[in-house]
Amino acid sequence: MKNWIVALSLVSFFHSSFACTAVNIKATDGTVIAGRTMEWAFDMKWTINSIPQGTRLKVGAPDALKLPPIQFITKYAVLGVSPAIIPGNPALLEGQNSAGLGMSGNFLPGFTEYQTVTAKDLDYVSILDFGALALGMFANIAELKKELPRYKVWYDASLPSGPTPPWLHFVFTDRTGASIIVEFVKGQMRIHDNVANVLTNSPTYDWHITNARNYLSLSNFAPSSVTVNGQNVTEIGQGGGLVGLPADYTPPSRFIRAAYLRQLSTPANNRTEGVQLVGHILNNVDIPIGVAANKDGAKVVSDYTQWVVIKDLNNQQWHVSNYMNRTNYVTIDLKKIFDGGKPGSWLIDQLPYQTIDITNKLVN
């Protein structure tokens, strides 16, 4: 009976989950591009936040412990995305700092169990402040591996979190291409090397890597013909080596789809090709409204791709689109924002997306 209860609780988690996908590539010229989609069913007022270098931030422990808040001054400027419906410090689920460290936070329901802070702990941070701390204070993967384990990362019901508790895991990537996954499982912080350079959602990262062994026959090449009972049978079209590539929107299927497309694609030569390659891969996990739906009572709700960010970690540039402008990215020069040294916030849905009509140039 207990196993059935656990199974049913996991089903309820999955029915109210982000369906995010993150992917990293490194071009042959060394440029590292990290992109991600954000899927969700509700309006979170997604906002881009500028946090200048030298910003003073305050993080704390659970109120019941009566521990003093920790104040830190950011070593690096940060541009990040947070849900504005959550008050307080920006709860960053996406970001990049002035050292070229990138981060994406994806939902991990059913498996996340945060750490327990005790009265003896000196370093602690809530999961809502974790992204700002990591990007504000650390420059690369080597620093994260060394410094993150000393923090206790916690969550309790006293924290505002919107319609769903923030069960999260994170992918961090630096400008060398080094990348890690940070998860919180059974009350412990787990750090995995991001060997697939892909992250989706539940289950945990190690499970996804094991699951990839079920798809070793996938290939970008297929037999051009086979002989069956003396009859030569030719392939019906290109792409037959990928028969069996899962096409649904579950996290395991999106992980396999993104990982194999990344692995089999022709490597990008430079930043321009890298941005395009990551965009093409993410197009394969884009979710239109209505196709990943469930019922909340009598109401039908659907996850959909609310926004996409593609980050150039070496050249400090973002490309951003939202659902209504999915194929029309705007570009943000992070260096200019960081050099300006000013805080700011901009709703993703109100960025100045434009569609260029070239008809007059064609007919004149």
Disulfide bonds with the S-S distance in Angstrom:
none
